[in-house]
Amino acid sequence: MFLSYCQCHHLPNPKFQNTKPLRIAETRGVQSIRKASTRNIRSLPKLSRNNSWYASLLQHCSRERLLEGGLQLHADMIKSGFDSDTYLRSSLLGLYVRCESLDCVRTLFDTAGSLRTNLVSWNSIITMYFRLGLIEEALSAYLELRRSGFAPDQYTLSVLIGAVQERGDLRLGIQLHCVCVKFGYGEEEFVANSLIKMYAAFGRTDASSRVFEKIRGGSGSSVAWNSMIARHVEDERYEDGLKLYEKMMNVGSATTPLTLSSVLRACAAREQISEGKQVHSQVMVRGFVPNVILETALLEFYSRCGELDDARKVFERTEDKNVLTWNAMIRGYSQEGYIEEAFELFRAMRRGRMVSDKFTFPALLSGAATGEDCEFLQQFRSIHACIIKTGLESDRFVGASLVTMYSRNRRLEEARLAFDDTSSKDIGVWASMISACAKNKQGAQAIALFSEMLLLGVTPGPSVFPSLFAACGELSALEMGKQIHGYGSKNGLLSDSAAQNSLITMYSHCGLLVDARRIFSSVPDPNVVSFNSIISALAQHGHATEAYELSRGMELVGVRPDGVTLLNLLSAFNHAGLVEEGLESFSSMEETYRIEPTYQHYACIVDSLARAGEIDKAFGLIGAMPFEPDASLWRIVLGACAKHGNLETGKRIAEQLVELEPDEATNYVLIANVYARVGRCAEATKIRNVMAARGLQKEEGFSWIEIDRRIYKFGVEDRSHPRSEDIYVGLGELTTEMKAACYVPDVSFTLHDMEAGPAQGKPDKISDNSSA
């Protein structure tokens, strides 16, 4: 009834004669503001205008963010002489701040002197600058506030701490912390929560913990607890996060959906299924669902723990599925290897007209299988086409996932195209491309990309260094590796265990076992990967006994060996020729460590037996293992047949290889070498003729050498270097000196890998290598 009167301006025989005229005028004013009509405002009787009337309408405009209506009221206030009222000025300022009208705020604040004597006004100005991302202006306004003689309050400091966090200035943040302590707010919960978040954002969990422990009252609010638990989880300190959650429960602080989502992430990372299900029970008991954050966390928890049936139940029970829940379920199927199910879910998502976002495609691509003949590679390519169609190919998250997918499928050229299409390349995209090059044995490209990244001003992160050290190790580029090591150490980017473990491997590959040991000794809390890295290094350098002792010693410090540890140990015995010790360790894997031997463990033992000349035993083990042997394993034994002149077994293996890979030139070269070893050159020549008839050529091999911080690549009879003539002159002189020292090259394994046989006098061809 009352609203009808306001809209119609009058009604005959009203039933609310006792209503104050002022309230009627105010409500009519609100209706006018909603219509954004100056004529309606000015048509009201003049006697209805007073401070309360303007204050009420300004409050409404601020609440509804009606900037145009606020400007009309401001003009009317000036005309009516109410613009000098301090309270109305503050209300106007609040309205302009809420509407984020920077020009109006600055004009009003500069012309209305009374606003500068009000701390609330200063706080409004600082808050607005912060919300608009004008961090420098927010800090300048604070300095002006201090020069005006005002002391900041809790709200001022909290906003400034957020501004410093946004600016990424830890040093200034520490100074602000000192200001908080100076004015007595350091232990106040409101300010402490902001400090906790700031230190957490800078990765200073230790400082966050100290602030948290000093909160006045002892326990802190759920906001503080959430910040601390979330920070521990972000830092992958899952056990600390779970302990903090237990403490939170003990002190009786109320849990929130944010609390439980962080705890679920910790449970997922540690695969603590029982604990995660208890959290799920709390979610249900406390009535926190439906809640998209929690439901997504539950989906990811069950998916990461391999409980896809439970994850699907949560997904199906989610009433209002949004893109986050779809992404989580797709990612769960994809990462567990259920690629077809992930694609079907993606299709169902599109049928339901749910718009995919920049995280949908990375979720779908995360399950890209490894290997050159990926069953789903064509489907992944179709997803790439869909990405281009939706215009997301330039997004950094999508670009990084495409690079990783093509890299895992050994499609480096396509990975590079996806990298080049990504316009906003952050460190994540660069790290993905560098990793792709390193994993596909293109170490020189990886190092070149790193140099290009630095030239473009992209700041490296810890994630890029493991790939760089792997690249340097592959190339034996010791000096380059040392430079990158120095750069990373100087900038504090090598505290990550993955980088330290890669350093161990790099120095080992470059022949510096002493440095590899030194890096391992400096790791504060070595994990199983750290032990595996140093055991592998010892294995490569023939220190089988030390590798074995270290594998036993790791158990004493609470690190349990895994399958990789035992594989490295078997490799150590293999390189040292300790066949019996290797067989003994292999036989005791399941009994002692409860680890079932994988294909790689069997392959290592087969290699060990083959190297020792136990070819029949190696052949027998291949037949007895619970895996289908691939061509590379047969080649190991065939190579041993060539070395030891075992023609009969070599023939049987040759048949297997030709059946598996009829177009692989290496297989024919090895078969020819078996015949050559036993002096049957006619058969060897026949094999070479078969290769020629089929147009098969062995892939050319290359080597690398680092001179004066530059990496050179060279191959047989390579003349691409501008100084190749000088190189060959020097090579000839070295060959002459070698012959004078009675050195005779062993050409038994290479004769049938060249264009001519021994009778044509070609052994010198082995020496013809030139840098390129």
C-alpha positions in Angstrom: 0.0 0.0 0.0 2.7 2.4 1.0 4.8 1.6 -2.1 1.8 2.0 -4.3 1.3 5.5 -2.8 5.0 6.3 -3.5 4.7 5.2 -7.1 1.4 7.0 -7.7 2.3 10.0 -5.6 -1.2 10.1 -4.0 -4.2 7.9 -3.2 -7.7 9.0 -2.1 -8.6 8.3 1.5 -5.2 6.9 2.6 -5.2 4.5 5.6 -1.9 5.6 7.0 -2.5 9.2 8.1 -0.1 8.8 11.0 2.9 8.1 8.8 5.5 10.9 9.0 5.7 13.0 5.9 9.5 12.7 6.0 9.4 8.9 5.5 7.0 9.3 2.6 9.3 11.8 1.0 12.3 9.6 1.5 10.6 6.6 -0.1 9.4 8.7 -3.1 13.0 9.8 -3.4 14.2 6.2 -3.5 11.7 5.5 -6.3 13.0 8.5 -8.2 16.6 7.5 -7.8 15.7 4.0 -9.2 14.3 5.7 -12.3 17.5 7.9 -12.4 15.4 11.0 -13.1 16.5 14.4 -11.9 13.0 15.8 -12.7 11.5 13.3 -10.2 13.9 14.4 -7.4 13.4 18.1 -7.9 9.6 17.7 -8.1 9.5 16.9 -4.4 8.4 19.6 -2.0 11.3 21.7 -0.7 10.3 21.2 2.9 11.0 17.5 2.6 14.7 18.1 2.0 17.0 17.9 5.1 20.1 16.0 6.3 18.2 12.8 7.1 16.5 12.8 3.7 19.8 13.1 1.8 21.6 10.6 4.1 18.9 8.0 3.5 19.0 8.4 -0.3 22.8 8.4 -0.4 22.8 5.2 1.7 20.5 3.6 -0.9 22.6 4.7 -3.8 25.7 3.4 -2.2 24.1 0.0 -1.4 22.8 -0.4 -5.0 26.0 1.2 -6.5 23.8 3.9 -8.4 26.5 6.3 -9.4 24.2 8.4 -11.6 21.7 8.8 -8.9 24.5 9.8 -6.5 25.7 12.5 -8.9 22.2 13.9 -9.1 21.9 14.0 -5.3 25.3 15.7 -5.1 24.2 18.4 -7.5 20.9 18.8 -5.6 22.8 19.1 -2.3 25.0 21.8 -3.7 21.9 23.7 -5.0 20.1 23.3 -1.7 23.1 24.2 0.4 23.6 20.8 2.1 27.0 20.0 0.5 29.0 21.5 3.4 27.6 19.0 5.9 30.5 16.8 7.2 28.3 13.6 7.6 26.8 14.0 4.1 30.2 14.5 2.6 31.4 11.3 4.2 28.4 9.5 2.9 29.0 10.9 -0.6 32.7 9.8 -0.4 31.6 6.3 0.6 29.2 6.2 -2.3 31.9 7.2 -4.8 34.3 4.8 -3.3 31.8 1.9 -3.5 31.1 2.8 -7.2 34.9 3.0 -7.8 34.6 6.4 -9.4 38.2 7.6 -9.1 37.7 11.1 -10.5 34.7 11.8 -8.2 36.6 10.6 -5.2 39.6 12.7 -5.9 37.6 15.8 -6.6 35.5 15.5 -3.5 38.4 14.7 -1.3 40.6 17.5 -2.6 37.8 20.2 -2.3 36.2 19.1 1.0 38.7 19.9 3.6 36.6 18.4 6.4 37.2 14.9 4.9 40.9 15.2 5.5 40.3 15.4 9.3 38.4 12.1 9.3 40.3 8.8 9.6 37.3 6.9 8.1 37.6 9.0 4.9 41.3 8.2 4.6 40.5 4.5 5.1 37.9 4.8 2.3 40.4 6.4 -0.1 43.1 3.8 0.7 40.6 0.9 0.3 39.5 2.3 -3.1 43.0 2.6 -4.4 43.7 -1.0 -3.3 40.6 -2.4 -4.9 41.4 -0.7 -8.2 44.9 -2.2 -8.1 46.5 1.2 -7.6 49.0 0.0 -5.0 51.4 2.9 -5.2 48.6 5.4 -4.8 47.3 3.5 -1.7 50.8 3.6 -0.1 51.1 7.3 -1.0 47.7 8.0 0.6 48.9 6.3 3.8 52.1 8.4 3.9 49.9 11.6 3.4 47.7 10.3 6.3 50.7 10.1 8.5 51.9 13.5 7.5 48.5 14.9 8.4 49.1 13.7 12.0 46.7 10.6 12.0 47.6 7.3 13.5 46.4 4.3 11.5 43.8 1.9 12.9 43.4 -1.8 12.4 41.4 -1.4 9.2 44.1 0.9 7.7 46.9 -1.5 8.5 44.9 -4.5 7.2 44.3 -2.9 3.9 47.9 -1.8 3.5 49.2 -5.2 4.3 47.0 -6.6 1.5 48.4 -3.8 -0.8 52.0 -4.8 0.1 51.2 -8.4 -0.6 49.8 -7.5 -4.0 52.9 -5.5 -4.7 55.1 -8.4 -3.9 57.3 -6.4 -1.6 58.3 -8.6 1.4 60.6 -6.0 2.8 57.9 -3.3 3.0 55.6 -6.0 4.5 58.1 -6.5 7.3 58.2 -2.7 7.9 54.4 -2.6 8.1 54.5 -5.5 10.6 56.8 -3.3 12.7 54.2 -0.4 12.4 51.5 -2.8 13.6 53.5 -3.7 16.7 54.4 0.0 17.3 50.7 1.0 17.4 49.7 -2.1 19.5 47.9 -4.0 16.8 50.5 -6.8 16.2 48.6 -9.3 18.3 45.1 -8.2 17.3 43.3 -10.9 15.4 42.0 -8.7 12.6 45.5 -7.4 11.7 47.1 -10.8 12.5 45.0 -12.5 9.9 46.2 -10.1 7.3 49.8 -10.6 8.4 49.4 -14.4 8.2 48.1 -14.2 4.7 50.8 -11.9 3.6 53.7 -14.0 5.0 52.0 -17.1 3.6 51.9 -15.5 0.1 55.6 -14.9 0.3 56.2 -18.5 1.3 57.3 -17.5 4.8 55.4 -20.1 6.7 57.7 -19.7 9.7 56.8 -16.1 10.1 53.1 -16.8 9.6 53.3 -19.4 12.4 54.9 -16.9 14.8 52.2 -14.3 14.1 49.5 -17.0 14.6 51.0 -18.1 17.9 50.9 -14.5 19.3 47.3 -13.7 18.5 45.7 -12.2 21.6 43.4 -14.7 23.2 45.4 -17.7 22.1 43.1 -19.5 19.7 42.3 -17.1 16.9 39.4 -17.2 14.6 38.6 -19.7 11.9 40.1 -17.2 9.3 43.5 -17.5 11.0 43.3 -21.3 11.3 42.2 -21.5 7.7 45.1 -19.4 6.5 47.7 -21.4 8.4 46.3 -24.8 7.4 46.0 -23.7 3.8 49.6 -22.4 3.8 51.0 -25.6 5.1 49.1 -27.5 2.4 50.3 -25.1 -0.3 53.9 -25.7 0.9 53.3 -29.4 0.7 53.8 -29.7 4.5 50.8 -31.9 4.6 51.6 -33.6 7.9 52.0 -30.2 9.6 48.7 -29.0 8.1 46.9 -32.1 9.5 48.4 -31.6 12.9 47.3 -28.0 12.9 43.8 -29.1 12.0 43.8 -31.6 14.9 44.9 -28.8 17.2 42.1 -26.6 15.9 39.6 -29.2 16.7 41.0 -29.6 20.2 40.7 -25.9 21.1 37.1 -25.9 19.8 37.5 -23.4 16.9 34.7 -23.8 14.4 35.6 -25.4 11.1 34.4 -24.0 7.8 34.2 -25.4 4.3 37.6 -23.8 3.6 39.1 -25.6 6.5 37.9 -29.0 5.4 38.8 -28.4 1.7 42.4 -27.8 2.7 42.4 -30.9 5.0 41.0 -33.0 2.1 43.8 -31.8 -0.1 46.4 -32.9 2.5 44.7 -36.3 2.9 44.7 -36.7 -0.9 48.4 -35.8 -1.2 49.3 -38.4 1.5 46.7 -40.9 0.2 45.2 -41.1 3.7 41.9 -42.5 2.6 40.5 -43.3 6.1 41.2 -39.8 7.4 39.7 -38.2 4.3 36.5 -40.2 4.7 36.2 -39.0 8.3 36.4 -35.4 6.9 33.7 -36.4 4.4 31.6 -37.5 7.4 32.1 -34.1 9.1 31.0 -32.4 5.9 27.7 -34.3 5.9 27.1 -34.0 9.6 27.7 -30.2 9.6 25.5 -29.7 6.6 28.2 -28.0 4.5 26.8 -29.4 1.2 25.9 -28.3 -1.3 29.1 -26.3 -1.4 31.1 -26.2 -4.7 34.5 -25.7 -3.0 33.9 -28.7 -0.7 32.4 -30.9 -3.4 35.3 -30.2 -5.7 37.8 -31.0 -2.9 36.0 -34.3 -2.2 36.1 -35.2 -5.9 39.8 -34.5 -6.1 40.5 -36.4 -2.9 38.7 -39.6 -4.0 40.3 -39.3 -7.5 43.8 -38.8 -6.3 43.4 -41.8 -4.0 42.2 -43.9 -6.9 38.7 -44.2 -5.5 37.0 -43.3 -8.7 33.7 -45.0 -7.8 33.4 -42.8 -4.7 34.4 -39.8 -6.7 31.7 -40.5 -9.2 29.1 -40.9 -6.4 30.0 -37.4 -5.1 29.8 -36.1 -8.7 26.4 -37.6 -9.3 25.0 -36.3 -6.0 26.2 -32.7 -6.7 23.0 -30.9 -7.5 24.3 -27.7 -9.2 27.3 -29.0 -11.2 29.5 -26.2 -12.4 32.6 -26.1 -14.5 34.8 -26.8 -11.4 33.0 -30.1 -10.6 33.1 -31.2 -14.2 36.8 -30.4 -14.4 37.6 -32.3 -11.2 35.8 -35.4 -12.4 37.4 -35.3 -15.8 40.9 -34.8 -14.3 40.3 -37.8 -12.0 39.5 -40.1 -14.8 42.3 -38.8 -17.0 45.1 -39.0 -14.4 44.1 -42.5 -13.5 44.4 -43.6 -17.1 40.7 -43.9 -17.9 41.1 -41.7 -21.0 38.0 -42.9 -22.8 35.9 -42.2 -19.7 37.4 -38.7 -19.5 36.5 -38.0 -23.1 33.0 -39.3 -22.6 32.6 -37.0 -19.6 33.9 -34.1 -21.7 31.3 -34.9 -24.4 28.6 -35.1 -21.8 29.7 -31.7 -20.4 29.3 -30.2 -23.9 26.0 -31.9 -24.5 24.7 -30.3 -21.2 25.8 -26.9 -22.7 28.3 -26.4 -19.9 30.9 -24.0 -21.2 34.5 -25.4 -20.8 37.1 -23.0 -19.4 40.9 -22.8 -19.5 41.2 -25.5 -16.8 39.0 -28.0 -18.6 41.4 -28.8 -21.4 44.5 -29.2 -19.1 42.3 -31.6 -17.0 41.5 -33.6 -20.0 45.1 -33.6 -21.4 46.7 -34.5 -18.0 46.3 -38.2 -18.8 48.2 -38.2 -22.0 50.0 -41.6 -22.2 53.7 -42.0 -23.0 55.1 -43.7 -26.0 55.3 -43.0 -29.7 52.1 -44.9 -30.6 49.7 -43.4 -28.0 46.3 -44.9 -28.5 44.6 -41.6 -27.9 47.0 -39.3 -29.6 44.6 -38.5 -32.4 41.9 -37.7 -29.9 44.2 -35.4 -28.0 44.9 -33.7 -31.4 41.2 -33.2 -31.8 41.1 -31.6 -28.4 43.9 -29.3 -29.6 41.7 -28.3 -32.6 38.8 -27.7 -30.2 41.1 -25.4 -28.1 42.0 -23.4 -31.2 38.3 -23.2 -32.1 37.4 -21.7 -28.7 40.3 -19.3 -28.8 42.1 -20.6 -25.8 45.4 -21.8 -27.5 47.2 -18.6 -26.3 46.3 -19.2 -22.6 49.3 -20.1 -20.5 47.6 -23.0 -18.6 46.3 -24.5 -21.9 49.6 -24.0 -23.6 51.6 -25.7 -20.9 49.3 -28.7 -20.9 49.6 -29.0 -24.7 53.3 -28.8 -24.5 53.4 -31.5 -21.9 51.0 -33.8 -23.8 53.0 -33.7 -27.0 56.2 -34.1 -25.1 55.0 -37.2 -23.4 54.1 -38.6 -26.8 57.5 -37.7 -28.2 56.1 -35.1 -30.6 58.5 -32.3 -29.9 57.8 -30.3 -33.1 54.1 -30.2 -32.2 55.0 -29.2 -28.6 57.0 -26.3 -30.0 54.1 -25.2 -32.1 51.8 -25.2 -29.1 54.5 -23.3 -27.2 54.8 -20.6 -29.9 51.0 -20.2 -30.0 51.0 -19.3 -26.3 51.0 -15.5 -26.2 51.2 -15.0 -22.4 54.2 -17.2 -21.6 54.8 -17.4 -17.9 57.5 -19.4 -16.2 55.2 -22.4 -16.2 55.0 -22.5 -20.0 58.7 -22.0 -20.3 59.4 -24.7 -17.8 57.1 -27.1 -19.7 58.9 -26.5 -23.0 62.3 -26.8 -21.4 61.3 -30.0 -19.7 59.9 -31.3 -23.1 63.3 -30.8 -24.7 65.2 -32.4 -21.9 63.0 -35.4 -21.7 63.2 -35.9 -25.5 67.0 -35.9 -25.5 67.3 -32.4 -26.9 69.4 -30.9 -24.1 71.0 -28.2 -26.3 67.5 -26.9 -27.2 66.6 -26.9 -23.5 69.6 -24.8 -22.6 69.1 -22.4 -25.5 65.5 -21.9 -24.4 66.6 -21.0 -20.9 69.0 -18.4 -22.3 66.2 -17.0 -24.5 63.9 -16.9 -21.4 66.5 -14.9 -19.4 67.0 -12.4 -22.3 63.2 -11.8 -22.5 63.3 -10.9 -18.8 61.3 -13.9 -17.5 62.3 -14.7 -13.9 63.1 -18.4 -13.5 61.3 -20.5 -10.9 62.5 -23.6 -9.1 60.6 -25.9 -11.4 62.9 -25.2 -14.4 66.2 -26.3 -12.9 65.7 -30.1 -12.7 65.2 -30.1 -16.5 68.2 -27.9 -17.1 70.5 -30.1 -14.9 69.1 -33.2 -16.8 70.0 -31.5 -20.1 73.5 -30.6 -18.9 74.0 -34.2 -17.7 72.8 -35.6 -21.0 75.3 -33.5 -22.9 78.1 -33.8 -20.3 78.1 -30.0 -20.4 79.9 -29.5 -17.1 80.8 -25.8 -17.4 77.3 -24.9 -18.4 75.9 -27.0 -15.6 78.1 -25.2 -13.1 77.0 -21.8 -14.3 73.3 -22.8 -14.0 74.1 -24.2 -10.6 75.7 -20.9 -9.5 72.8 -18.9 -10.9 70.2 -21.0 -9.1 72.2 -20.9 -5.8 72.7 -17.1 -6.0 69.0 -16.5 -6.5 67.9 -19.0 -3.9 66.1 -21.3 -6.4 67.6 -24.6 -5.5 66.1 -25.4 -2.2 63.6 -27.7 -3.9 64.5 -31.4 -3.5 63.9 -32.1 -7.2 66.6 -29.6 -8.2 69.0 -31.0 -5.7 68.4 -34.6 -6.8 68.9 -33.5 -10.5 72.2 -31.8 -9.5 73.4 -35.1 -8.1 72.6 -36.9 -11.4 74.2 -34.1 -13.5 77.5 -34.1 -11.7 77.5 -37.9 -11.8 76.9 -37.9 -15.6 79.7 -35.4 -16.0 82.1 -37.7 -14.2 82.3 -35.7 -10.9 81.3 -38.3 -8.4 82.9 -36.3 -5.6 80.6 -33.3 -6.3 77.6 -35.6 -6.6 78.5 -37.0 -3.1 78.9 -33.4 -1.8 75.5 -32.3 -3.1 73.9 -35.4 -1.5 75.5 -34.7 1.8 74.2 -31.1 1.8 70.6 -32.2 1.3 69.0 -31.4 4.8 66.3 -34.1 4.6 67.1 -36.6 1.8 64.0 -38.5 0.5 63.9 -41.7 -1.4 64.6 -39.8 -4.7 67.7 -38.3 -3.2 69.0 -41.8 -2.2 68.1 -43.2 -5.6 70.0 -40.4 -7.3 73.3 -41.0 -5.4 72.9 -44.8 -5.6 72.5 -44.5 -9.4 75.6 -42.3 -9.5 77.6 -44.9 -7.6 76.3 -47.6 -9.9 77.4 -45.7 -13.0 80.9 -45.2 -11.6 81.3 -48.9 -10.6 81.0 -48.5 -6.8 78.7 -51.4 -6.3 79.7 -52.1 -2.7 79.1 -48.5 -1.6 75.8 -48.4 -3.5 74.7 -51.6 -1.6 75.8 -50.2 1.8 73.9 -46.9 1.1 70.8 -48.8 0.1 70.9 -50.6 3.5 71.8 -47.4 5.3 68.8 -45.5 4.0 66.5 -47.8 6.0 68.3 -46.8 9.2 67.3 -43.2 8.7 63.6 -44.1 8.0 63.6 -44.0 4.2 62.2 -47.2 2.7 63.7 -48.3 -0.6 61.3 -48.4 -3.5 61.4 -50.1 -6.9 63.8 -47.5 -8.4 66.2 -48.0 -5.5 66.4 -51.8 -6.2 66.7 -51.1 -9.9 69.7 -48.9 -9.3 71.2 -51.5 -7.0 70.8 -54.2 -9.7 72.4 -51.8 -12.2 75.3 -51.3 -9.8 75.9 -55.1 -9.7 75.5 -55.2 -13.4 78.1 -52.6 -14.1 80.5 -54.2 -11.7 80.0 -57.7 -13.2 78.6 -59.0 -9.9 76.1 -61.4 -11.5 75.4 -63.6 -8.5 74.9 -60.6 -6.2 72.4 -59.2 -8.7 70.5 -62.4 -8.9 70.4 -62.7 -5.2 69.0 -59.1 -4.8 66.5 -59.8 -7.6 65.2 -63.0 -6.0 64.7 -61.3 -2.6 62.8 -58.3 -3.8 59.3 -59.6 -2.9 60.3 -61.4 0.3 62.5 -58.6 1.8 60.9 -55.4 0.5 57.5 -56.6 -0.7 58.2 -55.1 -4.1 57.1 -57.0 -7.2 59.7 -56.9 -9.9 58.8 -54.8 -12.9 59.8 -55.2 -16.5 62.8 -52.9 -15.9 64.1 -55.2 -13.1 63.9 -58.2 -15.4 65.6 -56.3 -18.2 68.5 -55.4 -15.9 69.0 -59.0 -14.9 68.8 -60.1 -18.5 71.4 -57.5 -19.4 73.7 -58.7 -16.5 73.5 -62.3 -17.7 74.1 -61.3 -21.3 77.1 -59.2 -20.5 78.6 -62.1 -18.5 78.2 -64.4 -21.5 75.3 -66.4 -19.9 73.2 -66.0 -23.0 71.2 -69.2 -22.6 70.2 -68.1 -19.1 69.3 -64.6 -20.3 67.2 -66.2 -23.1 65.5 -68.5 -20.6 64.7 -65.6 -18.2 63.0 -63.7 -21.0 60.8 -66.7 -21.7 60.0 -67.1 -18.0 59.2 -63.4 -17.1 55.5 -62.4 -16.8 55.9 -59.7 -19.4 55.9 -59.7 -23.2 59.5 -58.8 -24.2 60.0 -55.8 -26.5 62.5 -55.3 -29.2 65.0 -53.4 -27.0 65.3 -56.4 -24.7 65.9 -58.8 -27.6 68.6 -56.4 -28.9 70.5 -56.6 -25.6 70.8 -60.4 -25.9 71.5 -60.2 -29.7 74.3 -57.7 -28.9 75.7 -60.2 -26.4 75.5 -63.0 -29.1 77.6 -60.8 -31.4 80.1 -60.2 -28.7 80.4 -63.8 -27.7 79.9 -65.4 -31.1 76.7 -67.3 -30.1 75.3 -67.8 -33.6 72.5 -70.3 -32.8 70.8 -68.2 -30.1 71.5 -65.1 -32.3 69.5 -66.6 -35.1 66.5 -67.3 -32.9 66.5 -63.8 -31.5 66.9 -62.4 -35.0 63.7 -64.0 -36.0 61.9 -62.5 -33.1 63.3 -59.0 -33.9 62.5 -59.1 -37.5 59.0 -60.1 -36.7 58.6 -57.3 -34.1 60.4 -54.5 -36.1 60.8 -55.5 -39.8 61.9 -51.9 -40.7 64.4 -51.2 -37.9 67.9 -50.9 -39.4 69.7 -51.5 -36.1 68.3 -55.1 -35.9 69.9 -56.0 -39.3 73.2 -54.4 -38.3 73.3 -56.5 -35.1 72.4 -59.7 -37.0 75.2 -58.9 -39.6 77.6 -58.4 -36.7 76.8 -61.9 -35.3 77.7 -63.5 -38.6 80.8 -61.3 -38.9 82.0 -62.3 -35.4 82.0 -66.0 -36.4 83.6 -65.3 -39.7 80.6 -65.9 -41.9 81.0 -62.7 -44.0 78.9 -64.0 -46.9 75.8 -64.2 -44.7 76.7 -60.8 -43.2 76.9 -59.2 -46.7 73.6 -60.8 -47.5 72.0 -59.1 -44.5 73.4 -55.8 -45.7 72.0 -56.4 -49.1 68.5 -57.0 -47.6 68.9 -53.6 -45.8 69.8 -51.9 -49.0 66.9 -53.5 -50.9 64.5 -52.3 -48.3 66.0 -48.8 -48.2 66.9 -49.1 -44.5 69.6 -47.0 -43.0 70.9 -46.9 -39.4 70.1 -43.7 -37.6 73.2 -41.5 -37.6 74.9 -41.2 -34.2 76.2 -37.9 -32.7 78.4 -36.9 -29.9 78.8 -33.6 -28.0 81.7 -31.7 -26.5 81.8 -28.5 -24.5 84.6 -26.0 -25.2 84.7 -22.5 -23.8 81.1 -22.6 -22.7 79.9 -23.6 -26.1 78.5 -27.0 -27.0 79.6 -28.7 -30.3 77.8 -31.6 -32.0 79.7 -33.9 -34.3 79.2 -37.2 -36.2 81.0 -39.6 -38.5 82.6 -37.8 -41.5 81.0 -34.6 -40.4 82.3 -31.6 -42.5 79.8 -28.9 -41.5 82.2 -27.0 -39.2 83.8 -24.0 -40.9 87.2 -25.2 -39.8 86.7 -28.9 -40.8 89.9 -29.0 -42.8 92.0 -28.0 -39.8 90.1 -30.5 -37.7 90.8 -33.4 -40.1 94.5 -32.4 -40.2 94.6 -32.6 -36.4 92.7 -35.8 -36.4 95.1 -37.3 -38.9 98.1 -36.4 -36.7 96.4 -38.0 -33.7 95.7 -41.2 -35.8 99.4 -41.3 -36.8 100.5 -41.0 -33.1 98.0 -43.7 -32.1 99.4 -46.1 -34.7 103.0 -45.3 -33.6 101.9 -46.3 -30.1 100.7 -49.7 -31.5 97.0 -48.9 -31.0 94.8 -51.0 -33.2 91.0 -50.2 -33.2 88.6 -53.1 -32.7 86.4 -53.0 -35.8 84.6 -56.3 -35.2 81.4 -54.6 -34.2 81.5 -51.8 -36.8 82.6 -53.5 -40.1 79.0 -54.2 -41.2 77.7 -50.9 -40.1 79.8 -49.2 -42.8 79.6 -49.0 -46.6 82.7 -51.2 -47.1 84.1 -54.3 -45.4 87.5 -54.9 -43.9 89.0 -56.0 -47.1 88.6 -52.5 -48.5 90.7 -51.0 -45.8 88.1 -48.7 -44.1 89.0 -48.9 -40.4 90.2 -45.3 -40.5 86.6 -44.3 -41.1 86.0 -44.9 -37.4 88.2 -42.0 -36.6 86.6 -39.5 -39.0 84.6 -37.3 -36.6 84.4 -33.6 -37.0 82.8 -30.9 -34.9 79.7 -29.2 -36.1 
